[in-house]
């Protein structure tokens, strides 16, 4: 009985960690397939998930987000919060936004986890009108 209970608890934890997105993730450019940056995703006291650029792997043309339209305008890309306000909904994280510091554009965002990869989808209006990047877990 103890072994069965231990197996159940272990499987519960592995399912819980499987659906978590907190931690450091290497972003891969969907066009060039190059690793661009390390984004650290964390949960704030409001219960929502946010992500900031903690390391740049490719030097951007401009160190600041000159194209950003909101409070991030002309702020350094390194340390910038690019993911804001995601809520966990089953195995998905939705309801938030993601900003592309290169273009300054902000998109609706949905993230799903598959093993050591995140499928990060940014879109305007409807989810089918967007693009997905695959980010990999950094240990």
C-alpha positions as CSV (number, residue, x, y, z in Angstrom):
1,X,0.0,0.0,0.0
2,X,2.9,2.4,0.8
3,X,4.5,1.7,-2.6
4,X,1.2,2.4,-4.3
5,X,0.7,5.7,-2.4
6,X,4.3,6.7,-3.1
7,X,3.9,6.0,-6.8
8,X,0.6,8.0,-6.8
9,X,2.3,11.0,-5.1
10,X,5.3,10.8,-7.4
11,X,3.1,10.7,-10.5
12,X,1.1,13.7,-9.2
13,X,4.3,15.7,-8.8
14,X,5.6,14.8,-12.2
15,X,2.2,15.9,-13.8
16,X,2.3,19.1,-11.8
17,X,5.9,19.9,-12.8
18,X,5.1,18.9,-16.4
19,X,2.6,21.7,-16.6
20,X,4.8,24.4,-15.0
21,X,6.5,27.0,-17.1
22,X,8.5,28.7,-14.4
23,X,12.2,28.8,-15.0
24,X,14.7,29.7,-17.6
25,X,14.1,29.1,-21.3
26,X,16.2,29.5,-24.4
27,X,14.3,31.4,-27.1
28,X,14.8,30.2,-30.7
29,X,14.0,32.6,-33.6
30,X,11.3,30.9,-35.7
31,X,12.8,32.4,-38.9
32,X,16.6,32.0,-38.4
33,X,16.4,29.0,-36.0
34,X,19.2,30.8,-34.0
35,X,19.1,30.9,-30.2
36,X,18.3,34.6,-29.3
37,X,18.0,34.9,-25.6
38,X,17.3,33.4,-22.2
39,X,13.8,34.3,-20.8
40,X,13.1,33.7,-17.1
41,X,9.4,33.0,-16.5
42,X,8.1,33.5,-12.9
43,X,4.8,33.8,-11.0
44,X,4.0,37.1,-9.3
45,X,1.9,37.7,-6.2
46,X,-1.1,38.3,-8.5
47,X,-1.0,34.6,-9.4
48,X,-0.1,35.4,-13.0
49,X,3.0,34.5,-15.0
50,X,5.6,36.9,-16.4
51,X,8.8,36.6,-18.3
52,X,11.8,38.8,-18.6
53,X,14.9,38.6,-20.8
54,X,17.7,37.6,-18.4
55,X,20.4,37.0,-21.0
56,X,21.0,38.1,-24.7
57,X,22.7,35.4,-26.9
58,X,22.7,37.6,-30.0
59,X,23.5,41.3,-29.7
60,X,20.5,43.2,-30.9
61,X,20.8,46.1,-33.4
62,X,19.7,48.4,-30.6
63,X,20.2,47.7,-26.8
64,X,16.9,49.5,-26.1
65,X,13.4,48.8,-27.3
66,X,13.1,51.9,-29.5
67,X,10.0,50.5,-31.3
68,X,8.0,49.7,-28.1
69,X,4.8,51.8,-27.7
70,X,4.1,51.3,-23.9
71,X,6.1,51.7,-20.7
72,X,8.9,49.7,-22.2
73,X,9.7,52.4,-24.8
74,X,13.5,53.1,-25.0
75,X,14.1,50.8,-22.0
76,X,16.9,48.2,-22.1
77,X,16.0,44.9,-23.8
78,X,18.1,43.0,-21.2
79,X,15.9,42.7,-18.1
80,X,12.8,43.7,-20.1
81,X,9.5,42.0,-19.1
82,X,8.3,40.6,-22.5
83,X,5.6,38.2,-21.1
84,X,2.8,39.7,-19.0
85,X,-0.3,38.4,-17.2
86,X,-0.5,34.8,-18.3
87,X,-3.0,32.6,-16.3
88,X,-2.9,28.8,-16.0
89,X,-5.9,27.2,-17.7
90,X,-5.5,23.4,-17.5
91,X,-2.3,22.6,-19.5
92,X,-2.3,26.0,-21.2
93,X,-1.2,29.4,-20.0
94,X,-3.3,32.1,-21.7
95,X,-4.9,35.6,-21.3
96,X,-1.6,37.5,-21.3
97,X,0.6,39.2,-23.8
98,X,4.1,38.9,-25.3
99,X,6.1,41.7,-26.8
100,X,8.7,41.4,-29.5
101,X,11.5,43.8,-28.5
102,X,12.8,43.9,-32.1
103,X,9.5,45.3,-33.6
104,X,8.0,46.7,-30.4
105,X,4.7,44.8,-31.3
106,X,2.7,43.2,-28.5
107,X,0.6,40.1,-29.2
108,X,-1.8,37.9,-27.3
109,X,0.0,34.9,-26.0
110,X,-0.6,31.2,-25.3
111,X,2.1,28.9,-23.9
112,X,1.9,25.1,-23.7
113,X,4.6,22.9,-22.3
114,X,5.8,19.6,-23.9
115,X,8.6,18.0,-21.9
116,X,11.6,20.3,-21.9
117,X,10.0,22.6,-24.6
118,X,7.6,25.5,-24.5
119,X,5.4,26.2,-27.5
120,X,5.0,30.0,-27.3
121,X,2.3,31.3,-29.6
122,X,1.9,35.1,-30.3
123,X,-1.1,36.2,-32.3
124,X,-3.3,39.1,-33.2
125,X,-7.0,38.7,-32.5
126,X,-7.5,35.0,-33.5
127,X,-5.1,32.3,-32.6
128,X,-4.8,31.0,-36.1
129,X,-3.4,34.4,-37.2
130,X,0.0,34.1,-35.5
131,X,3.2,32.3,-35.1
132,X,4.7,29.8,-32.7
133,X,8.3,29.6,-31.3
134,X,9.7,26.6,-29.5
135,X,11.7,27.5,-26.5
136,X,13.9,24.9,-24.7
137,X,14.5,24.5,-21.0
138,X,17.8,25.8,-19.6
139,X,19.1,23.7,-16.7
